[in-house]
Amino acid sequence: MSRQESTSVVRVPLAAVESKLSAVEDWPQFLIGLAGVDKVTHGRYQFHVKHGGHTFDVPVAVTVDARDHRFAWHSQEGPKWDGEVKLTVVDGHHTKVHLVTIAEPRGFGASVADMVVAAKDEATVDLQRLEALLTAD
């Protein structure tokens, strides 16, 4: 199982970061491995996850905790593809973004590769990509 975690401070107010993250269909613009997102119903989505040269459809529940400024997603079936983005106000112009992703490999070959190959720091790249999206506007 791959667990990635990273924290960064972006030069964007919290409200603007929350606004961008509320568009779940846009998450493939910054989350590595997420090829697409389709909304199914309120809080339910179909994530199209790229892994090992294949794309898998993963039914996902997304919850938003407005009080704690937290976005979380959990796969509803199949191997785990879960995560969380937690936001914290630094000051009026900066927001701390903490990202955690958890993914289980799909299939025997992917499981062996996951154990043998050193984990990539994808969460850090995800946050860099998110910051680029936030500051491009």
Short mmCIF file of the C-alpha atoms (twelve columns), coordinates in Angstrom:
data_MODEL
# 
_entry.id   MODEL 
# 
loop_
_atom_site.group_PDB 
_atom_site.id 
_atom_site.type_symbol 
_atom_site.label_atom_id 
_atom_site.label_alt_id 
_atom_site.label_comp_id 
_atom_site.label_asym_id 
_atom_site.label_seq_id 
_atom_site.Cartn_x 
_atom_site.Cartn_y 
_atom_site.Cartn_z 
_atom_site.pdbx_PDB_model_num 
ATOM 1   C CA . MET A 1   0.000   0.000  0.000   1 
ATOM 2   C CA . SER A 2   1.306   3.419  -0.922  1 
ATOM 3   C CA . ARG A 3   0.798   6.291  1.517   1 
ATOM 4   C CA . GLN A 4   1.898   9.719  0.346   1 
ATOM 5   C CA . GLU A 5   1.846   12.822 2.508   1 
ATOM 6   C CA . SER A 6   2.972   16.407 1.982   1 
ATOM 7   C CA . THR A 7   2.359   19.897 3.354   1 
ATOM 8   C CA . SER A 8   2.886   23.234 1.679   1 
ATOM 9   C CA . VAL A 9   1.969   26.868 2.221   1 
ATOM 10  C CA . VAL A 10  0.417   28.563 -0.810  1 
ATOM 11  C CA . ARG A 11  0.170   32.288 -1.358  1 
ATOM 12  C CA . VAL A 12  -3.602  32.145 -1.803  1 
ATOM 13  C CA . PRO A 13  -6.375  32.951 0.715   1 
ATOM 14  C CA . LEU A 14  -8.221  29.980 2.219   1 
ATOM 15  C CA . ALA A 15  -11.545 30.867 0.561   1 
ATOM 16  C CA . ALA A 16  -9.951  30.758 -2.903  1 
ATOM 17  C CA . VAL A 17  -8.340  27.367 -2.208  1 
ATOM 18  C CA . GLU A 18  -11.659 25.963 -0.935  1 
ATOM 19  C CA . SER A 19  -13.454 27.310 -3.984  1 
ATOM 20  C CA . LYS A 20  -10.995 25.587 -6.340  1 
ATOM 21  C CA . LEU A 21  -11.163 22.280 -4.422  1 
ATOM 22  C CA . SER A 22  -14.967 22.306 -4.387  1 
ATOM 23  C CA . ALA A 23  -14.850 21.555 -8.138  1 
ATOM 24  C CA . VAL A 24  -14.059 17.836 -7.717  1 
ATOM 25  C CA . GLU A 25  -14.228 17.289 -11.477 1 
ATOM 26  C CA . ASP A 26  -11.105 19.492 -11.772 1 
ATOM 27  C CA . TRP A 27  -8.966  17.379 -9.399  1 
ATOM 28  C CA . PRO A 28  -7.222  15.530 -12.276 1 
ATOM 29  C CA . GLN A 29  -5.475  18.846 -12.987 1 
ATOM 30  C CA . PHE A 30  -3.356  18.353 -9.875  1 
ATOM 31  C CA . LEU A 31  -3.707  14.763 -8.559  1 
ATOM 32  C CA . ILE A 32  -1.223  12.413 -10.226 1 
ATOM 33  C CA . GLY A 33  -2.882  9.207  -11.372 1 
ATOM 34  C CA . LEU A 34  -6.352  10.690 -11.610 1 
ATOM 35  C CA . ALA A 35  -7.279  10.668 -15.307 1 
ATOM 36  C CA . GLY A 36  -10.833 11.946 -14.909 1 
ATOM 37  C CA . VAL A 37  -13.798 12.437 -12.584 1 
ATOM 38  C CA . ASP A 38  -17.506 12.044 -13.306 1 
ATOM 39  C CA . LYS A 39  -20.147 13.166 -10.833 1 
ATOM 40  C CA . VAL A 40  -22.685 10.427 -10.145 1 
ATOM 41  C CA . THR A 41  -24.835 12.090 -7.476  1 
ATOM 42  C CA . HIS A 42  -24.354 14.382 -4.472  1 
ATOM 43  C CA . GLY A 43  -21.039 13.409 -2.867  1 
ATOM 44  C CA . ARG A 44  -20.550 10.389 -5.153  1 
ATOM 45  C CA . TYR A 45  -18.148 10.309 -8.064  1 
ATOM 46  C CA . GLN A 46  -16.551 7.904  -10.498 1 
ATOM 47  C CA . PHE A 47  -12.768 8.432  -10.407 1 
ATOM 48  C CA . HIS A 48  -10.830 7.212  -13.454 1 
ATOM 49  C CA . VAL A 49  -7.511  6.148  -11.937 1 
ATOM 50  C CA . LYS A 50  -4.426  5.424  -14.056 1 
ATOM 51  C CA . HIS A 51  -2.191  2.684  -12.682 1 
ATOM 52  C CA . GLY A 52  0.336   0.459  -14.414 1 
ATOM 53  C CA . GLY A 53  -0.678  1.465  -17.927 1 
ATOM 54  C CA . HIS A 54  -4.372  0.809  -17.277 1 
ATOM 55  C CA . THR A 55  -7.249  3.053  -16.247 1 
ATOM 56  C CA . PHE A 56  -9.650  1.783  -13.596 1 
ATOM 57  C CA . ASP A 57  -13.059 3.175  -12.655 1 
ATOM 58  C CA . VAL A 58  -13.268 3.656  -8.898  1 
ATOM 59  C CA . PRO A 59  -16.572 4.646  -7.231  1 
ATOM 60  C CA . VAL A 60  -15.685 7.257  -4.628  1 
ATOM 61  C CA . ALA A 61  -17.492 9.143  -1.848  1 
ATOM 62  C CA . VAL A 62  -16.245 12.696 -1.366  1 
ATOM 63  C CA . THR A 63  -17.013 14.500 1.879   1 
ATOM 64  C CA . VAL A 64  -16.457 18.145 2.657   1 
ATOM 65  C CA . ASP A 65  -16.117 19.297 6.247   1 
ATOM 66  C CA . ALA A 66  -16.574 23.059 5.967   1 
ATOM 67  C CA . ARG A 67  -15.856 23.709 9.643   1 
ATOM 68  C CA . ASP A 68  -12.484 21.940 9.521   1 
ATOM 69  C CA . HIS A 69  -11.717 23.015 5.929   1 
ATOM 70  C CA . ARG A 70  -11.238 19.371 4.945   1 
ATOM 71  C CA . PHE A 71  -11.939 17.464 1.722   1 
ATOM 72  C CA . ALA A 72  -11.776 13.654 1.937   1 
ATOM 73  C CA . TRP A 73  -12.414 10.868 -0.540  1 
ATOM 74  C CA . HIS A 74  -12.854 7.133  -0.006  1 
ATOM 75  C CA . SER A 75  -13.218 4.371  -2.577  1 
ATOM 76  C CA . GLN A 76  -16.494 2.515  -2.180  1 
ATOM 77  C CA . GLU A 77  -15.328 -0.813 -3.632  1 
ATOM 78  C CA . GLY A 78  -12.193 -2.482 -4.920  1 
ATOM 79  C CA . PRO A 79  -8.664  -1.576 -3.863  1 
ATOM 80  C CA . LYS A 80  -8.299  1.528  -1.755  1 
ATOM 81  C CA . TRP A 81  -7.822  4.897  -3.459  1 
ATOM 82  C CA . ASP A 82  -8.408  7.331  -0.591  1 
ATOM 83  C CA . GLY A 83  -7.152  10.732 0.408   1 
ATOM 84  C CA . GLU A 84  -7.620  13.984 2.246   1 
ATOM 85  C CA . VAL A 85  -6.808  17.647 1.796   1 
ATOM 86  C CA . LYS A 86  -6.823  19.717 5.012   1 
ATOM 87  C CA . LEU A 87  -6.557  23.501 4.839   1 
ATOM 88  C CA . THR A 88  -5.407  25.860 7.585   1 
ATOM 89  C CA . VAL A 89  -5.298  29.660 7.559   1 
ATOM 90  C CA . VAL A 90  -1.771  31.019 7.928   1 
ATOM 91  C CA . ASP A 91  -2.801  34.650 7.465   1 
ATOM 92  C CA . GLY A 92  -5.168  36.547 5.174   1 
ATOM 93  C CA . HIS A 93  -3.063  35.791 2.109   1 
ATOM 94  C CA . HIS A 94  -1.569  32.343 2.813   1 
ATOM 95  C CA . THR A 95  -3.046  28.876 3.346   1 
ATOM 96  C CA . LYS A 96  -1.349  25.717 4.600   1 
ATOM 97  C CA . VAL A 97  -2.382  22.709 2.513   1 
ATOM 98  C CA . HIS A 98  -1.843  19.194 3.876   1 
ATOM 99  C CA . LEU A 99  -2.411  16.296 1.456   1 
ATOM 100 C CA . VAL A 100 -2.542  12.573 2.241   1 
ATOM 101 C CA . THR A 101 -3.193  9.903  -0.392  1 
ATOM 102 C CA . ILE A 102 -3.482  6.153  0.163   1 
ATOM 103 C CA . ALA A 103 -3.577  3.697  -2.721  1 
ATOM 104 C CA . GLU A 104 -3.504  -0.088 -2.858  1 
ATOM 105 C CA . PRO A 105 -1.866  -1.618 -5.917  1 
ATOM 106 C CA . ARG A 106 -4.121  -3.442 -8.370  1 
ATOM 107 C CA . GLY A 107 -2.962  -6.981 -9.133  1 
ATOM 108 C CA . PHE A 108 -0.066  -9.208 -8.125  1 
ATOM 109 C CA . GLY A 109 2.571   -7.530 -10.327 1 
ATOM 110 C CA . ALA A 110 1.656   -4.093 -9.042  1 
ATOM 111 C CA . SER A 111 1.798   -5.374 -5.451  1 
ATOM 112 C CA . VAL A 112 5.314   -6.726 -5.922  1 
ATOM 113 C CA . ALA A 113 6.441   -3.521 -7.625  1 
ATOM 114 C CA . ASP A 114 4.941   -1.487 -4.771  1 
ATOM 115 C CA . MET A 115 7.020   -3.465 -2.243  1 
ATOM 116 C CA . VAL A 116 10.266  -3.365 -4.237  1 
ATOM 117 C CA . VAL A 117 10.330  0.106  -5.787  1 
ATOM 118 C CA . ALA A 118 10.967  3.070  -3.507  1 
ATOM 119 C CA . ALA A 119 7.916   5.264  -3.057  1 
ATOM 120 C CA . LYS A 120 7.805   8.345  -5.257  1 
ATOM 121 C CA . ASP A 121 7.040   11.662 -3.677  1 
ATOM 122 C CA . GLU A 122 3.861   12.200 -5.690  1 
ATOM 123 C CA . ALA A 123 2.064   14.134 -2.930  1 
ATOM 124 C CA . THR A 124 4.678   16.898 -3.100  1 
ATOM 125 C CA . VAL A 125 4.250   17.126 -6.880  1 
ATOM 126 C CA . ASP A 126 0.447   17.131 -6.431  1 
ATOM 127 C CA . LEU A 127 0.736   20.158 -4.137  1 
ATOM 128 C CA . GLN A 128 3.088   21.924 -6.550  1 
ATOM 129 C CA . ARG A 129 0.581   21.352 -9.335  1 
ATOM 130 C CA . LEU A 130 -2.272  22.604 -7.122  1 
ATOM 131 C CA . GLU A 131 -0.325  25.736 -6.255  1 
ATOM 132 C CA . ALA A 132 0.346   26.386 -9.951  1 
ATOM 133 C CA . LEU A 133 -3.395  26.101 -10.661 1 
ATOM 134 C CA . LEU A 134 -4.273  28.410 -7.793  1 
ATOM 135 C CA . THR A 135 -1.794  31.107 -8.757  1 
ATOM 136 C CA . ALA A 136 -2.493  30.920 -12.513 1 
ATOM 137 C CA . ASP A 137 -5.875  32.656 -12.134 1 
# 
